[in-house]
Every structure is written in structure tokens, then in C-alpha cells.
Amino acid sequence: MYEYEFAKNRSADLIRQADDERRAREAVRLARAARREAEARGAEHESHSRRPHRHRFARAV
């Protein structure tokens, strides 16, 4: 009987650990998505600025 209870407890612990790891991965994925979205909004805003992206004249060698 002791082994059965031990196995049940171990199984419950492993399930809890897997759930915690799954939630941590989901949090990381959501944080990355939020960063990408914020970055895209920032790039979109800067894309309409008057600052040229390239130099106007070629560099003298």
C-alpha cells in the first residue's frame, strides 16, 4: 500500500511540475509576442520620420 501512495504522490508532483513548466513557457511566449508587437508599432512610427535612412552622397574614398 505504501508503494501505491508513493506512486500517486509522485505522479501528482510530476503533473504539477509539467503544468508549471507549461505556464512558464506560455508566459515567455506571450512576453515575446508583446515585445514584437511593441517593436512593430515603434518601427511603424519611425518609418514615417523625415530622417533619411541612407546618406545622401556617396562616401569619398
Secondary structure as UniProt FT lines:
FT   HELIX           2..46
FT   TURN            47..48
//
